[in-house]
């Protein structure tokens, strides 16, 4: 059985680490803010004093932090995983970062005989808690297959996409579709509200056919009751869409709709609303539409 | 039991009329192209020589034609329904036309003591054949309830939205969401294709979570195998989006995303592709993205 090291005990990482413990994996944890390791230690994990020390004790090292610089710091930094990891061990980065940064980190690790998989997730805090995350994996297939028992402790839909970076690409595809679908839902709701029709009846009518989506089913009801708590924060979606547009620039790829929704989310950030859930996009769509027929629950 | 008159035996109307016959409703039919009535007559319907004559024989008159001028012609024209309909009868318009035109026609009918419901549908040809359409209804609630047995012969999800025009508004909301969601799916596919990842694996990975939608499940596979047959034609979607944007103008309502996707579909129409299915939107998104990494099945 793999000895697992886990770096990054945030909203996602903490419940994921608990699921690994419950699945029986010997677990070592490290977090930038050390107090967050306490809860895991009381559940049976041991704490390491650095990513390096964590790597020395582990055969599989999972990282789930915010962005590429954070991954680079814990993997390649002075006290990083690379200085402790044995040849043949595996780093699984479950953060969402750029495919290019992923491939660069993987190349550095390969110089030390350490494998890397990129394995970003979707499914949010609830999926992390319930072990029902979707996991999109890039890297060598044999390494993926070796790590499958680890993934199965964390998620339900586990898909091998392709070589290094391919998991990150699939995650970015996911975010492009999520953001664009949400914008469509917001614009439909705005049209309904300004037309004066019963919003709930309209939602009921359209949610069973070609307009159906996860965003419509899950976000529209939150919007109608004025609930803008995250779910998934605007500022994290913006980080992901920034990566999408960076990749677009590298590939000379025009992404009209994604560029637009990124700018609309930026208007939310400019209003200090970056910590709200992505469904707060409705506030910008509504402001564009004019102030005359506010949706219920929306502030002045 | 209502005696039903049915006007408009097109792709949608013909199977709907057959379902009414099979449900036992005495049926009179009329179509602008008279030869199309033959199949219905052989199933037990009688043919009328004009909408006026059809209305004389009916207590409920259904119209499903293309656009507002067509509805106005068959309902209010020289040989129109209004000249034959008895006081207390009901016109159910199942076309997709503007809420304003609906209210104007309803007002004209009311002067003759004739009720009107607007009851546009979604679910396409297959839904029409199988009697599983979604039907969104506007008008007086008591008239809706009287006509419920007729609707139940045609569809499954039957929703009363509100007063005259509200059914049309709900249908337009549906089309706003459908078009925007489809654009998001196309842009996600483009990103995946240009990044060089396995498209099927990527679709499998993203289709179970927050990116899930009817458009993703039904249109993305068609796009991947280069199948651009309608489904729902670009030119009909454009008619509906034109109505959306007309209503937006009347309400001084900015619809940024819908305006954008309408213009993208226009590029398709300009290439003579208005008769393809809406999933052909991928061709424009792909052309915008540059020609270097074509999706499989796409022509030069």
Interface residues (C-beta under 8 A of the other chain):
Chain A: X99 X122 X123 X124 X127 X134 X136 X156 X157 X159 X160 X161 X162 X166 X169 X170 X172 X173 X174 X175 X176 X177 X178 X179 X180 X181 X183 X184 X185 X187 X188 X189 X190 X191 X192 X194 X195 X197 X198 X201 X202 X204 X205 X206 X208 X209 X210 X211 X212 X213 X214 X215 X216 X218 X232 X244 X247 X248 X251 X252 X253 X254 X255 X256 X257 X258 X260 X261 X264 X285 X288 X289 X290 X292
Chain B: X99 X122 X123 X124 X127 X134 X136 X157 X159 X160 X161 X162 X166 X169 X170 X172 X173 X174 X176 X177 X178 X179 X180 X181 X183 X184 X185 X187 X188 X189 X190 X191 X192 X194 X195 X197 X198 X201 X202 X204 X205 X206 X208 X209 X210 X211 X212 X213 X214 X215 X216 X218 X232 X244 X247 X248 X251 X252 X253 X254 X255 X256 X257 X258 X260 X261 X264 X285 X288 X289 X290 X292
